[in-house]
């Protein structure tokens, strides 16, 4: 019997070599894999005596470093950092054991700061570093690797909070740290220049906007990719700031499936790794959990938006590699079955829920919301959405008393994707099972059509009334291909109605006429890239070209607004101003914001349609 895990094990062996930025705690920490040898850039300033050891993108606060993330292609990176009046760029270029780090000051303090290259070994791996202030020698993996510096030595200052050997240089001119055999300064500059030019050439496209969007997607994913030593795997969590606060990493369900698609545009192996690792978090109950923390904690009461099969199929459409689908198929099928058995109302429509379980860690997210309304809202992914305000929760059925258009449409999408995957891998029996499930749920969706108002509405199961609170998830009904064509114009009218959704910045997470819209707080009115993306996918195949193009164009404009100015990829954006930085609870470098970019690439034909 063929080992379906073998290709992935080979992928990991191949991928986990060379210099990587996989230390979650700092983007200026460079790890030589698989040995864990780490070279971390730090900064000692003398105006106030501060020491900057760890650099993260999007950290907030009056004394926080400010990072402008630049290139990141694996073998070439670039970033600009500002901190306490200091301003500098860092470029790295690598090939095999060679790493060159070029630091160029743009603004200095009166008394020169000190650039410090701290060495060490991550993840409790073994190794030694010895040497003096000019050359260190690291012993790892049974061989020695020289670590060298080029620049002016500063005055001696042993009062650094470093606990391992370091190399110091004065922060007043361009300086270089590098590994391997000795090279001249000219050779080192040329090495970096060659990698820089190769990176720039990669994005030279006839349409400069398309090139910028591709680059942004790569940067958003690569700067957030880290190594999870406990499970010996490569993952791309939503952001480093989220991960540092969660015991080393946090994997959210739908976020991780989305990043797989983003990664597939430039790195197939990274796409496969993320698909496989989030699916491997499947619980004993048979669902992919809302979250998994580095502490080991999982949300055992709830799953989250079922987009895994669709994203796995989307990656296949780009890469044409069948082995990842074979690897994932049985787990994705079990997840589909879990939703069918545990989140379906008698009508055939689905609704969100939260099941009881015994807390293991005592964490807030193991207690708050379990088997109640808030937990069900968390399962939807739309944590504080007004759609779920004051909706009763049935503690016996462990579900909201609400038939949900969004989940019903997403389950139809999941079935359609799994049907196509079943055909690809030759599982005709389950293809028929999935088709019957889809047909039953499509009948349930039909119950949510409001003929008088001309739209699909969530419906209360306790009163039978349609909920008048609308969000972009109501458009997920369009994942069904059974919608009569005469309804499409009526559905489209809701999108273009300025009292409901339409405006300069699209799509708000709740209709503009709802009181919560003005709050612009998280899912209460702000724009979220995954909502835009899923609505766009739902439109494909219905020939609603005006709405489809408008959404793609507005998504592109929204994304480029802060990307071009600040190099930010936001967790969410204001639906009033288009800004992301106006709210502290909008992470500045959250990779799924780049879904706004991929929408435009799909509209331009750069990315193939997911569904046949």
C-alpha positions as CSV (number, residue, x, y, z in Angstrom):
1,X,0.0,0.0,0.0
2,X,1.4,3.4,-1.0
3,X,2.5,5.6,1.9
4,X,0.6,8.9,1.3
5,X,2.8,10.7,3.9
6,X,6.1,9.9,2.2
7,X,6.0,12.9,-0.3
8,X,5.4,15.3,2.6
9,X,8.3,13.8,4.7
10,X,10.6,14.3,1.7
11,X,9.3,17.8,1.2
12,X,10.2,18.7,4.8
13,X,13.7,17.2,4.5
14,X,14.3,19.2,1.3
15,X,12.8,22.4,2.6
16,X,14.4,22.7,6.1
17,X,17.9,23.6,4.9
18,X,19.9,26.8,4.6
19,X,19.3,30.2,6.1
20,X,15.7,31.1,7.2
21,X,13.9,33.8,9.1
22,X,12.0,31.2,11.1
23,X,12.6,32.4,14.6
24,X,9.1,33.6,15.6
25,X,10.5,36.2,18.0
26,X,12.4,38.5,15.6
27,X,12.4,39.1,11.9
28,X,16.1,40.1,12.1
29,X,17.0,36.6,13.4
30,X,18.5,34.3,10.9
31,X,18.5,30.5,11.5
32,X,20.8,28.0,9.8
33,X,18.6,24.9,9.3
34,X,18.4,22.2,10.3
35,X,21.0,22.9,13.0
36,X,19.3,25.9,14.8
37,X,22.4,28.1,14.7
38,X,21.0,31.6,15.1
39,X,22.4,35.0,14.2
40,X,20.2,37.8,15.6
41,X,20.7,41.5,14.9
42,X,20.3,43.6,18.0
43,X,20.9,47.3,18.7
44,X,22.4,49.1,21.7
45,X,21.6,52.8,21.8
46,X,23.4,55.2,24.3
47,X,21.1,58.1,24.4
48,X,18.9,56.3,26.9
49,X,20.7,53.0,27.2
50,X,18.1,50.8,25.5
51,X,18.7,47.5,23.9
52,X,16.6,46.2,21.0
53,X,16.9,42.5,20.9
54,X,13.7,41.4,19.1
55,X,12.1,43.1,16.1
56,X,8.5,42.5,15.0
57,X,6.4,44.0,12.3
58,X,3.4,46.0,13.5
59,X,4.3,46.2,17.2
60,X,2.4,49.2,18.7
61,X,3.3,51.6,21.5
62,X,5.2,54.9,21.9
63,X,8.6,53.1,22.2
64,X,8.0,50.3,19.8
65,X,10.2,49.7,16.8
66,X,8.6,50.6,13.4
67,X,9.3,48.2,10.6
68,X,8.7,48.6,6.9
69,X,8.9,45.0,5.6
70,X,10.5,44.8,2.2
71,X,11.6,42.0,0.0
72,X,11.4,38.4,1.2
73,X,12.1,35.7,-1.4
74,X,13.9,33.3,0.9
75,X,17.4,33.9,-0.4
76,X,17.0,37.7,-0.3
77,X,15.3,39.9,2.3
78,X,15.1,43.6,3.0
79,X,13.5,45.6,5.8
80,X,13.7,49.1,7.2
81,X,13.6,49.7,10.9
82,X,13.2,52.9,13.0
83,X,13.7,53.0,16.7
84,X,14.6,55.8,19.2
85,X,15.8,58.1,16.4
86,X,17.8,55.4,14.7
87,X,16.8,54.5,11.1
88,X,18.4,51.8,9.1
89,X,17.9,49.1,6.4
90,X,18.9,45.5,6.6
91,X,19.5,43.4,3.5
92,X,20.3,39.7,3.5
93,X,21.5,37.4,0.7
94,X,22.1,33.7,1.1
95,X,23.2,30.6,-0.8
96,X,23.8,27.3,1.0
97,X,25.9,28.1,4.1
98,X,26.7,31.6,2.9
99,X,24.8,34.4,4.6
100,X,25.6,38.1,4.1
101,X,23.9,40.7,6.2
102,X,24.2,44.3,5.1
103,X,23.1,47.1,7.5
104,X,23.0,50.7,6.2
105,X,22.3,53.6,8.6
106,X,19.9,56.3,7.5
107,X,19.8,58.3,10.7
108,X,22.0,58.0,13.8
109,X,22.1,59.3,17.4
110,X,24.9,61.8,18.4
111,X,26.8,59.1,20.1
112,X,27.1,56.0,17.8
113,X,24.9,53.1,18.7
114,X,26.2,49.6,18.5
115,X,25.0,46.9,16.1
116,X,25.3,43.6,17.8
117,X,25.2,40.2,16.2
118,X,24.1,37.7,18.9
119,X,24.7,34.0,18.3
120,X,23.2,31.0,19.8
121,X,21.2,27.8,19.1
122,X,17.4,27.8,19.1
123,X,15.1,25.0,20.3
124,X,17.6,23.5,22.7
125,X,19.7,22.2,19.9
126,X,23.4,21.5,20.5
127,X,26.3,23.5,19.2
128,X,29.2,25.8,20.2
129,X,30.3,29.2,19.2
130,X,33.8,30.5,20.0
131,X,36.0,33.4,18.9
132,X,36.8,37.1,19.3
133,X,35.3,40.4,18.3
134,X,36.1,40.0,14.6
135,X,35.6,36.3,13.8
136,X,33.5,33.6,15.5
137,X,33.4,29.9,14.7
138,X,30.2,28.0,15.1
139,X,30.4,24.2,15.4
140,X,27.1,22.6,14.3
141,X,26.2,19.5,12.4
142,X,29.8,18.1,12.7
143,X,31.4,21.0,10.8
144,X,32.7,24.5,11.5
145,X,31.2,27.7,10.1
146,X,33.0,31.1,10.3
147,X,31.0,34.2,11.3
148,X,32.8,37.4,10.3
149,X,32.2,41.2,10.4
150,X,33.2,44.2,8.3
151,X,33.1,47.6,9.9
152,X,34.5,49.7,12.7
153,X,34.7,48.2,16.1
154,X,32.9,50.2,18.8
155,X,34.3,51.0,22.3
156,X,34.2,47.9,24.4
157,X,30.9,47.5,26.3
158,X,30.4,44.2,28.1
159,X,27.2,45.4,29.8
160,X,25.0,43.9,27.2
161,X,22.0,41.6,28.1
162,X,23.4,39.0,25.6
163,X,24.1,35.6,27.1
164,X,26.1,34.1,24.2
165,X,29.0,35.2,22.0
166,X,28.4,38.3,19.9
167,X,30.1,40.4,17.3
168,X,29.8,44.2,17.8
169,X,30.1,47.0,15.2
170,X,29.7,50.8,15.4
171,X,26.5,52.1,14.0
172,X,27.8,55.0,11.9
173,X,28.5,53.6,8.5
174,X,27.4,50.6,6.4
175,X,28.5,47.4,8.1
176,X,28.4,43.7,7.1
177,X,28.2,40.4,8.9
178,X,28.7,37.2,6.9
179,X,29.4,33.5,7.1
180,X,31.7,31.2,5.4
181,X,35.1,31.8,3.7
182,X,36.6,35.2,3.8
183,X,35.4,37.7,1.1
184,X,36.4,41.3,0.3
185,X,33.9,44.1,0.9
186,X,33.5,44.5,-2.9
187,X,32.7,40.9,-3.2
188,X,30.2,41.0,-0.4
189,X,28.4,44.1,-1.8
190,X,28.3,42.4,-5.2
191,X,26.8,39.2,-3.7
192,X,23.9,41.2,-2.1
193,X,23.5,43.3,-5.3
194,X,23.1,40.1,-7.5
195,X,20.4,38.8,-5.2
196,X,18.6,42.2,-5.0
197,X,18.6,42.5,-8.8
198,X,17.3,38.9,-9.2
199,X,14.5,39.7,-6.8
200,X,13.5,42.9,-8.6
201,X,13.5,41.2,-12.0
202,X,11.0,38.7,-10.6
203,X,8.4,41.4,-10.3
204,X,9.1,43.2,-13.6
205,X,5.7,42.8,-15.3
206,X,4.0,44.8,-18.0
207,X,1.4,45.7,-15.5
208,X,3.2,47.2,-12.6
209,X,0.2,46.8,-10.3
210,X,0.2,43.1,-10.9
211,X,3.9,42.9,-10.0
212,X,3.3,44.9,-6.8
213,X,0.4,42.6,-5.8
214,X,2.5,39.4,-6.3
215,X,5.3,40.9,-4.3
216,X,3.0,41.9,-1.5
217,X,1.6,38.4,-1.3
218,X,5.0,36.8,-1.1
219,X,6.2,39.3,1.6
220,X,3.0,38.8,3.7
221,X,3.4,35.1,3.7
222,X,7.2,34.7,4.0
223,X,7.7,37.2,6.8
224,X,5.1,35.3,8.8
225,X,6.5,31.9,8.2
226,X,8.2,30.2,11.1
227,X,9.4,26.9,12.4
228,X,7.5,24.9,15.1
229,X,10.2,22.9,16.8
230,X,7.8,21.0,19.0
231,X,6.1,19.4,15.9
232,X,9.1,19.8,13.6
233,X,7.2,21.6,10.9
234,X,7.0,24.8,8.8
235,X,3.9,26.9,9.3
236,X,2.7,30.4,8.3
237,X,0.6,31.7,11.2
238,X,-1.4,34.9,10.7
239,X,1.3,37.1,12.2
240,X,4.3,36.9,14.5
241,X,2.7,39.2,17.1
242,X,-0.3,36.8,17.4
243,X,2.1,33.8,17.7
244,X,4.4,35.3,20.3
245,X,1.4,35.8,22.5
246,X,0.2,32.2,22.1
247,X,3.2,30.1,23.2
248,X,5.2,30.3,19.9
249,X,2.5,30.0,17.3
250,X,-1.2,30.2,16.7
251,X,-3.0,28.4,13.9
252,X,-6.5,29.6,13.0
253,X,-8.5,27.3,10.8
254,X,-9.7,29.3,7.8
255,X,-6.7,31.7,8.0
256,X,-4.3,28.8,7.5
257,X,-6.2,27.4,4.5
258,X,-6.2,30.8,2.9
259,X,-2.5,31.3,3.4
260,X,-2.0,28.0,1.5
261,X,-3.5,29.5,-1.5
262,X,-1.5,32.7,-1.2
263,X,1.7,30.7,-0.9
264,X,0.9,28.6,-3.9
265,X,1.6,31.6,-6.2
266,X,5.3,31.5,-5.4
267,X,6.2,28.5,-3.3
268,X,4.3,25.2,-3.8
269,X,6.1,23.4,-1.0
270,X,5.1,26.1,1.5
271,X,1.5,25.9,0.3
272,X,1.4,22.1,0.8
273,X,3.0,22.4,4.2
274,X,0.3,24.8,5.4
275,X,-2.5,22.7,4.0
276,X,-1.2,19.6,5.6
277,X,-0.4,21.1,9.0
278,X,-3.7,22.8,9.7
279,X,-5.6,19.7,8.6
280,X,-3.4,17.6,10.9
281,X,-4.8,19.6,13.8
282,X,-8.1,17.7,13.3
283,X,-9.6,16.7,16.7
284,X,-10.7,13.3,17.8
285,X,-14.2,14.4,17.2
286,X,-13.4,14.8,13.5
287,X,-13.3,18.6,12.9
288,X,-10.5,21.1,12.3
289,X,-10.6,23.4,15.3
290,X,-11.0,27.1,15.3
291,X,-7.6,27.5,16.9
292,X,-4.5,25.7,18.0
293,X,-1.9,27.4,20.2
294,X,1.8,26.6,20.7
295,X,0.8,25.7,24.3
296,X,-1.1,22.7,23.0
297,X,-4.5,24.3,23.6
298,X,-7.2,23.7,21.0
299,X,-10.8,25.0,20.7
300,X,-12.4,21.6,21.3
301,X,-15.9,23.0,21.4
302,X,-16.0,24.4,17.9
303,X,-14.7,24.3,14.4
304,X,-14.6,27.2,12.0
305,X,-15.4,28.2,8.4
306,X,-15.1,25.1,6.2
307,X,-13.0,26.3,3.4
308,X,-10.3,23.6,3.5
309,X,-11.4,21.5,0.6
310,X,-12.0,24.5,-1.7
311,X,-8.5,25.9,-0.9
312,X,-6.9,22.5,-1.4
313,X,-8.6,22.3,-4.8
314,X,-7.5,25.9,-5.6
315,X,-3.9,25.0,-4.8
316,X,-4.2,21.9,-7.1
317,X,-5.5,24.1,-9.9
318,X,-2.3,26.2,-9.7
319,X,0.3,23.4,-9.0
320,X,-1.2,20.3,-10.7
321,X,0.2,18.1,-8.0
322,X,-2.2,15.4,-7.0
323,X,-0.3,13.9,-4.0
324,X,-1.4,16.7,-1.5
325,X,-5.1,15.9,-2.3
326,X,-4.5,12.2,-1.6
327,X,-2.8,13.2,1.7
328,X,-5.7,15.5,2.8
329,X,-8.7,13.8,1.4
330,X,-9.8,11.4,4.2
331,X,-9.5,14.2,6.9
332,X,-11.4,16.7,4.8
333,X,-14.1,14.2,4.1
334,X,-14.4,13.5,7.8
335,X,-14.6,17.2,8.6
336,X,-17.4,17.6,6.0
337,X,-19.2,14.7,7.7
338,X,-18.9,16.3,11.1
339,X,-20.5,19.5,9.9
340,X,-23.3,17.5,8.3
341,X,-24.0,15.5,11.5
342,X,-23.5,18.3,14.1
343,X,-24.4,21.6,12.5
344,X,-27.5,20.9,10.4
345,X,-31.0,22.1,11.1
346,X,-34.0,19.9,10.2
347,X,-34.6,22.1,7.1
348,X,-31.2,21.1,5.6
349,X,-29.8,24.6,6.3
350,X,-26.8,24.8,8.7
351,X,-26.0,26.9,11.7
352,X,-23.1,27.6,13.9
353,X,-22.6,26.0,17.3
354,X,-20.3,25.2,20.3
355,X,-20.2,21.9,22.1
356,X,-19.4,21.4,25.8
357,X,-16.0,20.1,26.9
358,X,-13.8,20.0,29.9
359,X,-11.2,22.7,30.2
360,X,-7.6,21.5,30.1
361,X,-5.5,24.7,30.4
362,X,-7.9,27.1,32.1
363,X,-7.4,29.6,29.2
364,X,-10.0,32.2,28.5
365,X,-10.9,30.6,25.1
366,X,-11.6,27.3,26.8
367,X,-14.2,28.9,29.1
368,X,-15.7,32.0,27.4
369,X,-18.4,31.0,24.9
370,X,-18.3,27.2,25.4
371,X,-21.7,25.8,24.6
372,X,-23.3,29.3,24.3
373,X,-23.9,32.1,21.9
374,X,-20.4,33.6,21.9
375,X,-18.8,30.3,21.2
376,X,-21.0,29.8,18.2
377,X,-20.1,33.3,16.9
378,X,-16.5,32.4,17.3
379,X,-17.0,29.3,15.2
380,X,-18.4,31.5,12.4
381,X,-15.1,33.4,12.5
382,X,-17.1,36.7,12.8
383,X,-16.5,37.0,16.5
384,X,-18.6,40.1,17.4
385,X,-20.8,40.3,14.3
386,X,-24.1,42.0,14.9
387,X,-25.7,39.1,13.0
388,X,-25.5,37.1,16.2
389,X,-26.4,39.7,18.8
390,X,-29.3,38.5,21.0
391,X,-29.7,35.2,19.0
392,X,-30.8,32.5,21.5
393,X,-28.6,29.4,21.9
394,X,-30.0,25.9,22.2
395,X,-27.8,24.2,24.9
396,X,-29.3,20.8,24.1
397,X,-28.5,20.9,20.4
398,X,-25.4,23.1,21.0
399,X,-26.4,25.5,18.2
400,X,-27.6,29.0,17.6
401,X,-31.3,29.2,16.9
402,X,-30.4,30.5,13.5
403,X,-30.3,29.0,10.0
404,X,-27.3,30.7,8.6
405,X,-27.0,31.5,4.9
406,X,-23.2,31.9,5.2
407,X,-22.5,28.5,6.6
408,X,-25.1,26.8,4.4
409,X,-23.5,28.3,1.3
410,X,-20.0,27.4,2.5
411,X,-21.0,23.8,3.1
412,X,-22.3,23.7,-0.4
413,X,-18.9,24.9,-1.6
414,X,-17.2,22.3,0.5
415,X,-19.3,19.5,-1.0
416,X,-18.7,20.8,-4.5
417,X,-14.9,21.0,-3.9
418,X,-14.8,17.5,-2.3
419,X,-16.9,16.1,-5.2
420,X,-14.3,17.3,-7.6
421,X,-11.5,16.0,-5.5
422,X,-13.2,12.7,-5.2
423,X,-13.4,12.5,-9.0
424,X,-9.7,13.4,-9.3
425,X,-8.6,10.7,-7.0
426,X,-11.1,8.1,-8.2
427,X,-13.5,7.8,-5.2
428,X,-16.8,7.5,-7.0
429,X,-18.6,6.1,-4.0
430,X,-18.0,9.2,-1.8
431,X,-18.6,11.5,-4.7
432,X,-22.2,10.2,-4.7
433,X,-22.5,10.7,-1.0
434,X,-21.3,14.2,-1.2
435,X,-23.6,15.0,-4.1
436,X,-26.6,13.8,-2.0
437,X,-25.5,15.9,1.0
438,X,-25.1,19.0,-1.3
439,X,-28.5,18.5,-2.8
440,X,-30.1,18.2,0.7
441,X,-28.4,21.4,1.8
442,X,-29.3,23.2,-1.4
443,X,-33.0,22.5,-0.5
444,X,-32.3,24.0,2.9
445,X,-30.8,27.1,1.3
446,X,-34.0,27.5,-0.7
447,X,-35.9,27.9,2.5
448,X,-33.9,31.0,3.2
449,X,-34.9,32.9,0.1
450,X,-37.2,35.8,0.9
451,X,-39.3,36.3,-2.3
452,X,-40.8,39.6,-1.0
453,X,-37.4,41.2,-0.3
454,X,-35.5,39.4,-3.0
455,X,-32.5,38.1,-1.0
456,X,-31.3,35.3,1.1
457,X,-31.8,35.9,4.8
458,X,-30.7,34.1,8.0
459,X,-33.8,32.7,9.7
460,X,-34.6,32.2,13.4
461,X,-35.5,28.7,14.3
462,X,-37.3,29.7,17.5
463,X,-39.7,32.2,15.8
464,X,-39.4,31.3,12.1
465,X,-38.7,35.0,11.3
466,X,-36.1,36.2,8.8
467,X,-33.2,38.2,10.4
468,X,-32.9,41.6,8.9
469,X,-29.2,42.0,9.8
470,X,-27.2,41.5,6.7
471,X,-23.5,40.9,6.1
472,X,-21.4,39.8,3.1
473,X,-22.0,36.2,4.2
474,X,-25.5,36.4,2.8
475,X,-24.0,36.5,-0.6
476,X,-22.5,33.0,0.0
477,X,-25.8,31.6,-1.2
478,X,-24.3,32.1,-4.6
479,X,-22.0,29.1,-4.0
480,X,-25.1,27.1,-5.0
481,X,-25.4,26.7,-8.8
482,X,-29.2,26.0,-8.4
483,X,-30.2,29.6,-8.0
484,X,-32.6,30.7,-10.7
485,X,-31.1,33.3,-13.0
486,X,-34.0,35.7,-12.5
487,X,-32.9,36.1,-8.8
488,X,-29.4,37.3,-9.6
489,X,-30.3,40.9,-10.5
490,X,-32.3,41.2,-7.2
491,X,-29.3,39.8,-5.3
492,X,-26.9,42.2,-7.1
493,X,-29.1,45.2,-6.2
494,X,-28.2,44.7,-2.5
495,X,-24.5,45.0,-3.3
496,X,-24.9,48.2,-5.2
497,X,-27.4,49.8,-2.7
498,X,-25.6,52.5,-0.7
499,X,-28.0,52.0,2.2
500,X,-27.0,48.4,2.5
501,X,-23.4,47.7,1.3
502,X,-22.2,50.0,-1.4
503,X,-19.6,52.8,-0.9
504,X,-16.1,53.9,-1.7
505,X,-14.6,51.1,0.5
506,X,-16.1,47.6,0.2
507,X,-17.5,45.3,1.6
508,X,-18.4,46.3,5.1
509,X,-18.9,43.4,7.5
510,X,-22.4,44.6,8.3
511,X,-24.8,46.7,6.3
512,X,-24.2,50.4,6.4
513,X,-27.7,51.2,7.7
514,X,-27.2,49.0,10.9
515,X,-26.3,51.0,14.1
516,X,-23.2,48.8,14.6
517,X,-21.7,50.0,11.3
518,X,-20.6,53.3,12.8
519,X,-18.7,51.4,15.6
520,X,-16.2,50.2,13.0
521,X,-14.9,47.7,15.6
522,X,-13.7,44.4,14.3
523,X,-16.6,42.5,12.7
524,X,-18.9,45.4,13.5
525,X,-18.7,47.2,10.2
526,X,-15.0,46.9,9.2
527,X,-13.8,45.4,5.9
528,X,-12.3,41.9,6.1
529,X,-10.3,40.4,3.2
530,X,-11.7,36.9,3.5
531,X,-15.3,38.2,3.2
532,X,-14.4,40.0,0.0
533,X,-12.6,36.9,-1.3
534,X,-15.3,34.4,-0.5
535,X,-18.0,36.7,-2.1
536,X,-15.8,37.0,-5.2
537,X,-15.5,33.2,-5.4
538,X,-19.3,32.9,-5.0
539,X,-19.8,35.2,-7.9
540,X,-17.7,33.1,-10.3
541,X,-19.9,31.0,-12.5
542,X,-23.0,33.2,-12.2
543,X,-21.9,35.7,-14.9
544,X,-22.5,38.7,-12.5
545,X,-19.6,40.5,-14.2
546,X,-20.4,44.0,-13.1
547,X,-20.5,43.1,-9.4
548,X,-17.5,40.9,-9.8
549,X,-15.3,43.5,-11.5
550,X,-16.4,46.2,-9.1
551,X,-15.5,44.1,-6.1
552,X,-12.1,43.1,-7.5
553,X,-11.3,46.8,-8.3
554,X,-12.3,48.1,-4.9
555,X,-10.4,45.3,-3.2
556,X,-7.2,46.2,-5.1
557,X,-7.6,49.9,-4.3
558,X,-8.2,49.2,-0.6
559,X,-5.1,46.9,-0.4
560,X,-2.7,49.2,-2.2
561,X,-3.7,52.2,-0.1
562,X,-1.7,51.1,3.0
563,X,0.7,48.6,1.3
564,X,2.3,51.3,-0.9
565,X,2.4,53.9,1.9
566,X,3.4,51.8,5.0
567,X,4.0,48.2,3.7
568,X,1.1,47.1,5.9
569,X,-1.2,44.1,5.2
570,X,-4.0,44.7,7.6
571,X,-6.2,42.2,9.5
572,X,-9.2,44.5,8.7
573,X,-9.9,48.0,7.3
574,X,-12.2,50.9,8.0
575,X,-15.3,50.8,5.7
576,X,-15.5,54.6,6.1
577,X,-11.9,55.8,5.4
578,X,-10.2,52.7,4.0
579,X,-7.5,52.9,6.7
580,X,-6.2,50.0,8.7
581,X,-4.1,51.8,11.2
582,X,-7.1,53.7,12.8
583,X,-7.8,50.7,15.1
584,X,-5.4,49.0,17.5
585,X,-7.1,45.7,17.0
586,X,-6.2,45.6,13.3
587,X,-2.9,43.7,13.1
588,X,-0.5,45.6,10.8
589,X,0.9,42.5,9.1
590,X,-1.8,39.8,9.1
591,X,-1.3,37.7,6.0
592,X,-4.9,37.1,5.0
593,X,-5.2,40.8,4.1
594,X,-3.4,39.8,0.9
595,X,-6.5,38.0,-0.2
596,X,-7.6,41.5,-1.4
597,X,-4.6,41.3,-3.8
598,X,-5.4,37.8,-5.1
599,X,-8.9,38.9,-6.0
600,X,-7.5,41.3,-8.5
601,X,-5.1,38.7,-9.8
602,X,-8.0,36.3,-10.3
603,X,-10.0,39.0,-12.1
604,X,-7.0,39.6,-14.4
605,X,-6.8,35.9,-15.2
606,X,-3.5,35.5,-13.4
607,X,-5.0,32.9,-11.0
608,X,-7.3,30.1,-12.4
609,X,-10.9,29.6,-11.2
610,X,-11.2,27.2,-8.3
611,X,-14.3,25.3,-9.5
612,X,-14.9,23.7,-12.9
